[in-house]
Amino acid sequence: MSELSFKWRIIVLFAIFIVITNSIFVFARINLEKNAYIAEQIELAYSLGKIMQKPALTLFQTNDSRPLDEIVTGRIGKIASLYVTVYDINWWRIWGDSPRVPHEGFPKIDKLRGEELRATSGDTLYEIVMPVKDGEKVLGALSVGVPNYENKAINKKVAEFSLLYVSSVVISLMVIYVASLSFINPVEKLLAAFEAFSAGEYSVRVDIKEDGYFGELAASFNNMANKLQRAFQREERAIESEKWATVGKLAASIAHEIRNPLVSIRGLVEIIGESVSGDLKNHSRIVIQEVDRLNGVVSGLLSLARPERASLRDCDMKILVSELVSLMQHQAKSKKIEFSVELPEESCIAMADAEKIKQAFMNLLLNAFQAAGSNGRVDVLLTCSQESCEFKVSNSGKPIPPAVQERMFTAFYTTKANGTGLGLAITKQIIDLHNGRIDFVSNDDFTTFIVILNMKNENTKI
């Protein structure tokens, strides 16, 4: 069984508390009712015994039981439930209900001077034994039994309290559940947010729109999270800039040593290719392609490692995206890719470095076409508002595995056979340079890359 959530742990604890407290209350109340019943019945038994002592003496003197019979038959109410028996001096029953023997046994008749209360079992709880005397001589005994509450009206009280117990538990649980919607749920949201944030999910926020204490807590948490996230981002960018500054120095120092031999090799292979034919000519063409690819890696490394500066100007993102779409139309037709483009009706002016943004968007488009493959689908959507410009590129290719998603923007990481792993890293660097955001969503239907640029970008490096 999976671990219960905070809300259900609270509900279970409250439910246990309610069941225990209600059980104690009902048990105590039933015992009070029983004790009150017994005390009342004992008092009635004493009263009835006093009344019947004289008729009992008449029974012994004249053998006339009519006075006793009249009293017994005339009883009403709770007195009617009492047991009455007359015993002779040897404790033989001579009139009334069947004999009932106390736990301690019958007292000695000659020692019986007043009333005695003795516990019994069975039909009665207690027996009040009174002597029947003629002067000082004890002729026998009168015993009045208090009936067992299990067989009497007290059972109705027990049933009433049991129903009250069940009803109170059900109502209490309903109240707790309703209360959890307004109390426990906000607490659970706050705890989940704190746990997620402490685990490194700095984008998590608490969605509590209600006023009052929990609303203030949520607002405070979100404000704290925003500040910490910005601080973490600044720290990450500082570390990233320092890392690439170091790589840039190394790349710049070796680029000259790599590029010069590459130029020589390419030139010589071109000359050789012009003078040969057949397989040798094809081999020379392959060498030239590989030299160009290696030169592209060096250029990409320098572009990624070199400290960049953005030349910000008013840039119509609608025109920029339209130009990129025109360049990709031929590739879409040749690969039979369904290419859908949706642009805003009006111009979308943003402060940006047009060449760098074009390079970033082109990288995303090229990746989308490669992922979609033949007979696939690529969608482009550009939307603009007063605050931001949003560029989306979706493709119908295979979803990106979770392990790959974690390293999507890591330099030199690639899953392509001939890839360099620099395209998305350079794209992210360009977007970061504009203080924008880049993210992606990948599922079984589409993989979508989203770039968000601010319309006014006062803090961008220039």
N, C-alpha and C positions, 0 to 999 in steps of 0.2 A: 504494500500500500504506500502510495507516494505521500510525502510530507504534506500536512495540511497547511493551507495558507494562513496568514495572520488572522484574517477575518473569521475563518472557520475555527481556528484555535480559540479565539475570544468567545465565539458563540458556544462552542462545546464547554468551555470553562464556566460560562454563565449558566448554561443548561444544567451542568452538574451541580453548581451552587444552588440553583432554584429547586432542583429535585431534592437535594439534601435538606434545605431549609423548609420546604413544604412538607417533606416527610416527617421532619422533627415536629413541625407545627401540628400536623394532623395526628401524629402518634400521641403528642402531649394532650391535644384536645380530646381525643378518644378516651385517653386514660382519665382525664378530668371528668368526662361524662360518666365513665364507669364508676369512678369513686363517688361522684355525686349521687348516682343511682343507688349504689350500695349503701351509702350513708342514709339516704332517704328511706330505703327499704328496711334498714335496721331500725330506724326510728319508728316506722309504721309497725314493724313486728313487735317492738316493745309495747307500743300502744295497744295493739290487738291482744297481746298476751295478757296485759293488765285487765283488759275488758273480759277476757275469757277465763280468767282464774276462778271467779265465783261460779259460773256455770259448770266448770270442770269439777268443783267441789260438790255441786249438786249431783253430778253424774256419779261420783263415788258414794254419796250418802243415800241417794234414792234410785240409783240406776236409771235416771231419766236423762236422756241425751237431747231432749227437745230444745232446751235453751241454747245448747251448743249448735244444734242444727239450724236454729233460727238465725243465729249470728252469722254462721258460715254462708247460708243461702242469701242473706241480706247484704252481703259485702258488695261494694261497687268500686270501680276505679282500680288503683294500684294495689289496694288491700286485697282485692279478689285473687291476686296472683300468689299470695303467701300460702305456704303449706302449714297446716295445723294438725297436731297429733297429741293424743292423751295416752300416757303410759301408766301402768300400775307400779307398785313398789319394786317389782322385779324387772322393770323395763319391758314389759309385754304391752303391746298395743291393745288398747281397749276401745279407742274411738279415733276417727279422723283419717288422715292420709297415711299412706304406707310408711313404715319406719325408715328413718334416715340416721345412720350411725356417724357421729363426728369422728374426725381423724384421731382424736385422743381417746375415743370411746365415751361411753356414757359416764357421767359422774355418779358417785355413790349417793343413793337416794337419801340416806340418813345424814349425809354431810351437806346436802343441798339446802342452803339457808336463803339465798336470794337468786337473782337472775344471773345466768352464766352465758357468755358468748363463745361458741365453739365452731371452728371451721369444719366444713364438710366438703364433699365432692359429689358430682353427679347432678341431680336436679336442683340442688341448693348449694349456696356458697357458705352460708353460716346458719347455725341453729341457736336460737335463744331459748334456753332451758329454764323454766320457772317451776318452783315447787308448788304442789297443790296440798294445802295444809288445813287440818281441822284443829284450830288452836295451835298448839306447838307440835302436833303430830303430823308428820309428812305421810300423806296417803298415796301420792304418786307424783307425776310430773307432766307439765304442759310444754310442748316443744313447738315453737313457731319458726319455720324455715324461710330464709331469704332466697328467692329463686335465682338460679344462674342467669346472668344477663345475656348469655349466648342464646338462650331460648325465649328471650323477652323483647320488649319494645326497644331496648338499647341497640339492637341490631339495625333498626331504622336509622338511628343516629350515626352509626358506623358507616352505613351506606351513603348517607348524606355527606359526611365528611370525605369519604372516598371520592364521590363525584366532584365535590369542591376541589379536592386535591388535583384530580386529573384536569379539571377545567382551568385551574390556576396555572398549572404547568404549561398547558397548551397555549393559553393567552400570553404567558410570560415569554415563551419561545417566539411567538409571533411578534411581540413588542421588541424583543432583542433583535430579530432579523430586520425589522423596519428601521430600528435605531442604527443598525450596522450600515444601512444605506447612506445615512447622513453623518455618521461618526467614524465607524470602522473603515469604510471605504476610503475616505480622505487620508486616514492614517496609513492604510495599506499602500496607497499611491505614493505617499511621501517616503515610506520605508523602501519601497521598490526603487524609487528614484535615487535615494541615497546609495543603495546597494549597487545599482547600475553605474552611478557616477564614480563610486569608489573602485569599481572594476575597470574603469577606463572609458566608459561610454559618455564622453563629455558633451554629447549633443542631446542627452536626455533632458526632458523638461516635465514639470508637473502640471497637469491640466485640471485645475480646480478653480472653477469660475464663481463659486459661491462667496458671499461676503462673510465677514467675521474672522474668527481666529485661524481657521484652516486656510482661508483665502489669503490672509496675510502671510502665513507660513509658506504657502506655495509661491507667492510673489517674491518673498525673500530668497527662497531656494533658487528660483529661476534667475533672479538678479545675480546671486552668487555664482551660479553655473555659467552665466554669460560672461562675467568678469574672468572667471578661472579659465574658461575655454579660450577667450581672447589671449590671456596670458600664456597658456600652453601653446597656442598657435604661434605667438610671437617667438617663444622659446624654440619651437620646432624650426621656424624659418631661420632664426639666427644660427642654429646648429647646422641646418641644411646649407645656408650660405657659406658658413665657415668650411664645411666639408668640401663643397664644390669649388671654393676659392683655392683650397689646397690641391684638389684634383686638377683645376685649371692651370695652376703653375706647372704641375707635372706634365699635363697634356701639351701645354705650349712649348715646353722644353724639348719634347720628343717629336712634336708634329713636323718640325722642319726636317728632322733626320728621317722620318718615315715618308713624307711627301716627295722629297727630292728623288729618292730611289724609285718611287712609284711612277713619277713622271718619266724617268729614264726607261723603266721597264715597259711602260705603255708605248712610248715612242718606238723603241726597238721592235716590239712585237707587231706594231702596225706596219713597220717596214718589212719585217719578215713575212707578214700575212699577205702583203702585196706581191711577193715574189714566189709564193708557193700556191699549191692547189690541193683539192681533195681533202683528206682527213687533216692534213697539216694546217690548211687554211681554217678549217672548223675549230681546230685546237687553239689557234691564235685568237680567234674570236672569243672563245671561252675565257682565255687568259685575260683579254682586255676587259671582259665583263666582271671578272673577279677583282681586277685591279680597281675598276670603277667602284665596285661595292666596298672594297677596303678603304678607298679614298672617302667614300660617303660615311663610313664609320668614324674616321678621323674627324671629318667635318662636324658630324653629329656630336662627338665627344667634346670638341672645342666649343660648339654652340651651347651645350649643356653646362660645361664647366666655367665658361667665361662669364664674369660678372656682367649682367645685362642692364641696359638702360632702355626705357620705353620713351619714344617720341610721341607724346600724346597730342592728338588733334581731334577736331570734330570728325567723326567717321560715321557714315551712313551704313549701318549694319545690314540693311535690306539690300543695298547695292553690292556690298561685299559678299554676302551669301549668294546672291544671284550670279555673280561671276564664278564662284566656286561650283555652283550647280551646273553652269554651262560647260565648265571643264570636265565634269563627271558624266555628262549626258552620253557621250560616245561609249565610255566604258560600260554604262548601264545597258545600252543597246547590244553591245558585243557579248556581254555575259547574260543577256536576257533577264536582267534584274528589274523588277517593278520599282520604279523610282518616283516617290511621291514627295512633293515640296509644298509647304504652306507658309506664305510670307504675309506680314501685315500689309494693309492697304496703304497706309501712310509711311513716310520716312521714319527711320528709327536711328536718331542721332545719339551717339555715345562718344565719350572721350576715350580714345584707344589708339594704340599703335597699329595701323591698318595692316602692315606687312606681317607683324608678329601674330596678330589675331588670325589673319588669313592662314598662316602656317599652322597654327593650332587647330583651326577648324578643318583644314585640309587633312591633317593627320587623322582626325576623328572620322572623316568621310572615307578615307582610304581603308582604315581599319574596318569600318562598317561594310564596305563592298567586299573585302576579303572574307569577313565572317559570314556574310549572307551567301556568297557563292553563286553559282549559276542557278537561274530560275528562283532566286531568293527575292527578298523585299527590303528596301531601305526607305525610311521616312525621315524627312527633314522638317522641323517646325521652328519658326522664329516668332517670338512674341515679345512685345515691349510694353512697359508701363512707365509711369513717371519716375519710379525709383530704380528699375533694373531692366536689363535685356536678357532674355533666356533663349538659349540655342540648344535644341535637342536633335540628336541623331539616333535613330532606332534601326536595328537590323533583325532579321528573322532567323539568324544563325543559331547554332547550339548555345545553350546557356553556359555562362562562365562558371567553372567549378569553384566551390568556396575556397579551396586552397589557393587557387590562382587569384581570386578576388582580393585576398589580403595583400598581394604584391603587385597589383595592377600598375601602379605608378612608380615602381622601383626601377631604377636605371639598370640596364643590361639584363633584366629579367624578361624572357620571351618564351612562348610555346611554339613559335613558328620555326620551321627548319632553317630558313635563310634570314630570320629576323635578327635585329641588333639589340632590341630591347630599349631603344632610345626614344621612339616616337611618342609614347604616352608620357614619359618622363619629361621630355621637352615641352609637350603640351601643357602639363601641369605647371611647369616652371613659368611659362608665358602667362597662364591664367593667374598664378600667384603674383606675378609681376604687376598685374593690373588690379591686385587686391580682390580678385573674383573668386568664385568657387566652382569646382568641378566634381561631379559625382556620377554614379551609374547605378542602374537597377537591372538585374538579370533574372529572367524566369524562363519557363518552357516556351513562351510565345515570342518574346522580344527581349533584346538587350538594348538599353537606352543609356546614352551618355548625355549628361546635362551640364551645360556651362551657364553660369549666371554672372553677368558683369553689371557693375553699378553704372547708372547713367551719369552720375557726377562722381568722379574719383579723385578727390583732392589729395589723398595720401599715397597715390601711386608714385613709384620711383621714376624720376625724369632726369 
